[in-house]
């Protein structure tokens, strides 16, 4: 978590292929966001390291995250930068 006036936890997640698309991540991330709201932080960030990861992008959008930009410096994939989404902590 980044401290200071812009305190925002970073959210990282992964699920194995046998469990994908069964609602587990939506449930888990929804609970994480609820926990962040209870801490009165103003946002959560999810860094999606591949712009081609459509499932992850769709997941955070369903949870009311919005796209904030692309950070090339933290890219771990050969495909480019990470999409940084700001989440629903304050909503």
N, C-alpha and C positions, 0 to 999 in steps of 0.2 A: 504494500500500500504506500502511496505517495503521501507524505505528511504536509501539513501547512494549510494555508487557506484554500488550496485546491485539493484537499484530501479526497483521494479516489482509489478504491481497491481495483486491482487488475484481476480479471477473471480468466482462468485457463481451464480447459476441459478437453477430454478425449473419451470416446467410447469405442469399444471393440465392435467389429463388423457384425457379429452375431446378435448384438443388442441394439443396433442402429435402427432408427425409424420406428421405435416402439413407444416413444413418449418419455423415456427415462430422462433424457437430457433436459427436455422442456420442464419436467417436474423439478429436477435438481436445480436448474438455473433459476427457475421461478422462486424456489425457496431461498436461494442465495440472495436474490434481489430483495425479497421480503426482509431478510436479515439485515441487509444494508440499510433499508428504509428505517428499521428499528434503531439503527445506530445514528440516524439523522445525517448521514453523509449525502452529498448532493449528486453523486453520480457513481457509476460503475463502468469500467472499461473492459471490453472484450477485444483482444487482438487476434484477428483471424489471419493466420500466416500465409494463406493462399487465396488470392482473389477468385480462384476456380472452385473453392469449397462452397458450392451453392447451398448445401444442406445447412452448414453452420451459419451462413449469412441469413438464410430464411429463418432459422431458429431465433437468432437475436432480434430480427425484425418482428417476429411474432410476440416477442417479449417486450416490445415497445422501445427497443434500442434504435438509435438513428446513426447513420454513417457520418463520422466526423472527418475522415480523410485517410490518406495512405502514408505510412511511415516506411520509407525504403531502408532506413538505418537498422530496423529490427527484423528485417526479412530473414527467414531461415530456409526459405524454399528457393528453388531455381527460378520460379515463376514470377518473382517480383516482390513488392512490398506487402506489408500487413495492413489489412483494413482495420481501422480503429473505430469502434462503435461506443458511443456514450449511452449508458443505460438508464433505466427508469427509477433510479434510487429516490429521486425527489418527487415522484409522481404518486 
